[in-house]
Amino acid sequence: MLKIFTTLVRGAVAEAEEAVFDANATRVLAQQLREAAAALEHSKKELACAMAYRASEQRAVASLESRIAELEASAVSALQAGREDLAAEAATVIAATEDELHNRRAAIARFDGDIARLRQLIEHGRKRLLELRRGLEMARVQEALHRAGANGRRALVMGNGALREAEATLARIKERQTGDEDMHAALEKLEREASATNLDDRLAEAGFGPAKRTASSDVMARLKAKAAGPAQQDHQQSQPQQQAGTAG
């Protein structure tokens, strides 16, 4: 159980490290590039140092070559003058100087190799650093675009929600306005109809049109006519019978 727990802890730590690295990848890359640039500058200083040493050795070689030439000329003159002892001393110094000259030339050859190698490494590092810096700029641009896209999508979602709410509010406003317009139209219609009816009634009362309302006097007359109807019919039927009896 302890081993499983330890493994889980290591896994959680590794995931946390990866998450932190992913969240700060551009910062990590920028710092790595700064360190690489510092190392490149150090290499340039080493190259400059090697070139300075090489120039110093070259000057020493030139001085030794000049010294050897002078000693040889002097030794030859001594031999010609019969001073072989002086020529022998000169030969000893010339031999030591030539050994030093050989060592100096070997050092120059090593410096030349080191300088060439450093030049190549620096040039290669410069190109790689330039490419990495361009990559860092592209990564920053992509990260900014990603953030902008995420913010844009979030704003769009929020905007869509706000737009839907605004559309619903507008629909309610239109519905209410339509209802108000329908009510105003109905009221206007009722007012027009009432006005027309009032005009017809006033015209009828003045005797310029049919009456729109039934008068109570007309109803009473109709009722009286109906009430008197049966008695009048019996009276009309009895009159022919009486006239016939009289005639007989």
Buried (B, 14 or more C-beta within 10 A) or exposed (E): EEEEEEEEEEEEEEEEEEEEEEEEEBEEBBEEBEEBBEEBEEBBEBBEEBBEBBEBBBEBBEEBBEBBEEBBEBBEEBBEEEBEEBBEBBBEBBEEBBEBBEBBBEBBEBBEEBBEEBBEBBEEBBEEBEEBBEEBEEBEEEEEEEEEEEEEEEEEEEEEEEEEEEEEEEEEEEEEEEEEEEEEEEEEEEEEEEEEEEEBBEBBEEEEEEEEEEEEEEEEEEEEEEEEEEEEEEEEEEEEEEEEEEEE
